[in-house]
Amino acid sequence: MKRVFLFLLALALLTPVTSYAKRAKYQVVEVKNGGSIKGTVKSTKKVKDPVIPIKISAKEKPEDAKKTKETCGESQQALMYVLSPANGVKNVLVIVENVTKGKAPAKKDLIIDNLKCRFEPLVGIAYVKAQYVVKNSDPILHNTSLGKMLKGGIRRTVYNLALPHKGQIIKKKNRVSGLIDVKCDAHAWMRAYVYSTKHPYVTITDDNGNFEIKDLLPGKYKVRFWHEGFEEVVKEIEVKAGKATKVDVTFTKTRKPAFMSRI
């Protein structure tokens, strides 16, 4: 009985600490002589970028189907595997995960445009407390659904916005951090990905697969490399004051993203 009591007492004492850790906020501080991480993300081999067939719903009226076909075309390049001649991978999210303090995040809204039956940008960064600015630049109805991607393939809807008119704009406050999946329920091939962050230590690889994140406080971090068409990679790194830490990553395995199962 005494052992049970001591166990319960220890559990009670630990619970507030755990709860506080989960609630801990990102602390903005002045970063002097911070370090950086930089590197290149590559694929072990060339991967053929798929062509997505565009299927018009039989439920659409003939005039609506014609307008959709004129706007969207009959197919489009997925732009999922965009590789440089040296196999550098574009559009990889590079996320420093266990950051508790550092410089202030940008006060910048993320514009998500429905343009020619694609979401622009395909991969973006959003900042908590800034706004999503969702646009429809097409003359057809789109719907923009943003959902947080949870473990086990679960998707929790954050916003589901109907944009039936060309030129329509909807603004929404960004309150949810994490990896966000963007889809259009009217057009199954449309997709995009957003990383919503409370800190500025997230970036996206360029056309050659290069990236750089500056002004990190010295310390040990986990860096997550996420791409829709490759198995993600996580690296543990150490950042030293005033120095650049080289972090090169090679993707070895491809994967089928969820949107490919919808088309």
For each residue, the residues with C-beta under 8 A, 3 or more apart:
1: 4 5
2: 5 6
3: 6 7
4: 1 7 8
5: 1 2 8 9
6: 2 3 9 10
7: 3 4 10 11
8: 4 5 11 12
9: 5 6 12 13
10: 6 7 13 14
11: 7 8 14 15
12: 8 9 15
13: 9 10 16 17
14: 10 11 17 18
15: 11 12 18 19
16: 13 19 20
17: 13 14 20 21
18: 14 15 21 22
19: 15 16 22 23
20: 16 17 23 24
21: 17 18 24
22: 18 19
23: 19 20
24: 20 21 100
25: 198
26: 99 100 101 102 198 199
27: 100 101
28: 101 102 103 104
29: 101 102 103 217
30: 103
31: 34 102 103 215 216 217
32:
33: 241 242
34: 31 102 103 214 215 216 217 218 239 241 242
35: 216 217 218 239 240 241 242 243 244 245
36: 212 213 214 215 216 239 243 244 245
37: 96 212 213 216 223 237 239 244 245 246 247
38: 210 211 212 213 244 245 246 247
39: 210 211 246 247 248 249
40: 88 205 208 209 210 211 248 249
41: 88 89 92 94 205 209 211 225 227 248 249 250 251
42: 86 87 88 89 209 248 249 250 251
43: 46 47 81 83 87 89 230 250 251
44: 87 250 251 252
45: 87
46: 43 83 87
47: 43 81 83 229 254
48: 81
49: 77 78 79 80 81 82
50: 78 80 81 260
51: 75 76 77 78
52: 75 76 77 78 189 263
53: 74 75 263
54: 69 72 73 74 75 76 117 187 189
55: 188 263
56: 60 65 68 69
57: 60 65
58:
59:
60: 56 57 64 65 68
61: 64 65
62: 65 66
63: 66 67
64: 60 61 67 68 140
65: 56 57 60 61 62 68 69
66: 62 63 69 70
67: 63 64 70 71 139 140
68: 56 60 64 65 71 72 117 140
69: 54 56 65 66 72 73 74
70: 66 67
71: 67 68 116 117 138 139 140
72: 54 68 69 76 116 117 140 187
73: 54 69 76 116 117
74: 53 54 69
75: 51 52 53 54
76: 51 52 54 72 73 117 118 189
77: 49 51 52
78: 49 50 51 52 81
79: 49 82 122
80: 49 50 228 229 257
81: 43 47 48 49 50 78 89 229
82: 49 79 89 90 91 207
83: 43 46 47 87 88 89 90 209
84: 87 88 90 207 208 209
85:
86: 42 208 209
87: 42 43 44 45 46 83 84 209
88: 40 41 42 83 84 205 207 208 209 210
89: 41 42 43 81 82 83 92 205 209 227 230 251
90: 82 83 84 205 206 207 208 209
91: 82 122 123 204 205 227
92: 41 89 204 205 209 211 225 226 227 230
93: 123 125 179 193 195 202 203 204 224 225 226 227
94: 41 202 203 204 205 211 213 223 224 225
95: 195 197 201 202 223 224 225 226
96: 37 99 199 201 202 213 216 221 222 223
97: 221 222 223 224
98: 221 222
99: 26 96 102 199 201 216 221
100: 24 26 27
101: 26 27 28 29 217
102: 26 28 29 31 34 99 199 200 201 215 216 217
103: 28 29 30 31 34 200 215
104: 28 200
105: 127 128 197 198 199 200
106: 127 130 200
107: 127 130
108: 127 130
109: 130 131 132 133 171
110: 124 125 126 127 130 131 132 133 174 194
111: 133 134 135
112: 119 120 121 124 132 133 134 135 144 182 192 194
113: 119 120 135 136 137
114: 117 118 119 134 135 136 137 138 142 144 163 184 190
115: 118 119 120 137 138
116: 71 72 73 137 138
117: 54 68 71 72 73 76 114 138 187 189 190
118: 76 114 115 122 190
119: 112 113 114 115 122 144 182 184 190 191 192
120: 112 113 115 192
121: 112 124 192
122: 79 91 118 119 191 192 193
123: 91 93 192 193 194 204
124: 110 112 121 192 193 194 195 204
125: 93 110 194 195 196 197 202 203 204
126: 110 130 132 174 180 194 195 196 197
127: 105 106 107 108 110 130 174 196 197 198 200
128: 105 174 175 176 177 196 197 198
129: 173 174 175
130: 106 107 108 109 110 126 127 174
131: 109 110 171 172 173 174
132: 109 110 112 126 146 159 171 172 173 174
133: 109 110 111 112 169 170 171
134: 111 112 114 144 159 161 163 169 170 171 172
135: 111 112 113 114 163 167 168 169
136: 113 114 142 163 164 165 166 167 168 169
137: 113 114 115 116 166 167
138: 71 114 115 116 117 142 166
139: 67 71 166
140: 64 67 68 71 72 166
141: 162 163 164 186
142: 114 136 138 163 184 186 187 190
143: 160 161 162 163 184 185 186
144: 112 114 119 134 159 160 161 163 170 182 184
145: 157 159 160 161 182 183 184 185
146: 132 157 158 159 160 180 181 182 194
147: 155 156 157 158 180 181 182 183
148: 155 156 158 176 178 179 180 181
149: 154 155 178 179 180 181
150: 154 155 156
151: 154
152:
153: 258
154: 149 150 151
155: 147 148 149 150 181
156: 147 148 150
157: 145 146 147 160
158: 146 147 148 176 180
159: 132 134 144 145 146 172
160: 143 144 145 146 157 185
161: 134 143 144 145 170 172
162: 141 143
163: 114 134 135 136 141 142 143 144 168 170
164: 136 141 168
165: 136 168
166: 136 137 138 139 140
167: 135 136 137
168: 135 136 163 164 165
169: 133 134 135 136
170: 133 134 144 161 163
171: 109 131 132 133 134
172: 131 132 134 159 161
173: 129 131 132
174: 110 126 127 128 129 130 131 132 196
175: 128 129
176: 128 148 158 180 196
177: 128 196 197 198
178: 148 149 195 196
179: 93 148 149 193 194 195 196 226
180: 126 146 147 148 149 158 176 193 194 195 196
181: 146 147 148 149 155 191 193 258
182: 112 119 144 145 146 147 191 192 193 194
183: 145 147 188 190 191 259 262
184: 114 119 142 143 144 145 187 188 190
185: 143 145 160 188
186: 141 142 143
187: 54 72 117 142 184 190
188: 55 183 184 185 259 262 263
189: 52 54 76 117 259 262 263
190: 114 117 118 119 142 183 184 187 259
191: 119 122 181 182 183 228 257 258 259
192: 112 119 120 121 122 123 124 182
193: 93 122 123 124 179 180 181 182 228
194: 110 112 123 124 125 126 146 179 180 182
195: 93 95 124 125 126 178 179 180 202 226
196: 125 126 127 128 174 176 177 178 179 180
197: 95 105 125 126 127 128 177 200 201 202
198: 25 26 105 127 128 177
199: 26 96 99 102 105 202
200: 102 103 104 105 106 127 197 215
201: 95 96 99 102 197 213 216
202: 93 94 95 96 125 195 197 199 213
203: 93 94 125 211 212 213
204: 91 92 93 94 123 124 125 211
205: 40 41 88 89 90 91 92 94 208 209 210 211
206: 90 209 210 211
207: 82 84 88 90
208: 40 84 86 88 90 205
209: 40 41 42 83 84 86 87 88 89 90 92 205 206
210: 38 39 40 88 205 206
211: 38 39 40 41 92 94 203 204 205 206
212: 36 37 38 203
213: 36 37 38 94 96 201 202 203 216
214: 34 36
215: 31 34 36 102 103 200
216: 31 34 35 36 37 96 99 102 201 213 219 221 239
217: 29 31 34 35 101 102 239
218: 34 35 239 240 241
219: 216 238 239
220: 236 237 238 239
221: 96 97 98 99 216 236 237 238 239
222: 96 97 98 234 235 236 237
223: 37 94 95 96 97 234 235 236 237 247
224: 93 94 95 97 232 233 234
225: 41 92 93 94 95 232 233 234 235 249 251
226: 92 93 95 179 195 232
227: 41 89 91 92 93 230 232 251
228: 80 191 193 257
229: 47 80 81 254 255 257
230: 43 89 92 227 251 253 254 255
231: 251 252 253 254 255
232: 224 225 226 227
233: 224 225 249 251
234: 222 223 224 225
235: 222 223 225 247 249
236: 220 221 222 223
237: 37 220 221 222 223 245 247
238: 219 220 221 245
239: 34 35 36 37 216 217 218 219 220 221 243 245
240: 35 218 243 245
241: 33 34 35 218
242: 33 34 35
243: 35 36 239 240
244: 35 36 37 38
245: 35 36 37 38 237 238 239 240
246: 37 38 39
247: 37 38 39 223 235 237
248: 39 40 41 42
249: 39 40 41 42 225 233 235
250: 41 42 43 44
251: 41 42 43 44 89 225 227 230 231 233 254
252: 44 231
253: 230 231
254: 47 229 230 231 251
255: 229 230 231
256: 260 261
257: 80 191 228 229 260
258: 153 181 191 261 262
259: 183 188 189 190 191 262 263
260: 50 256 257 263
261: 256 258
262: 183 188 189 258 259
263: 52 53 55 188 189 259 260
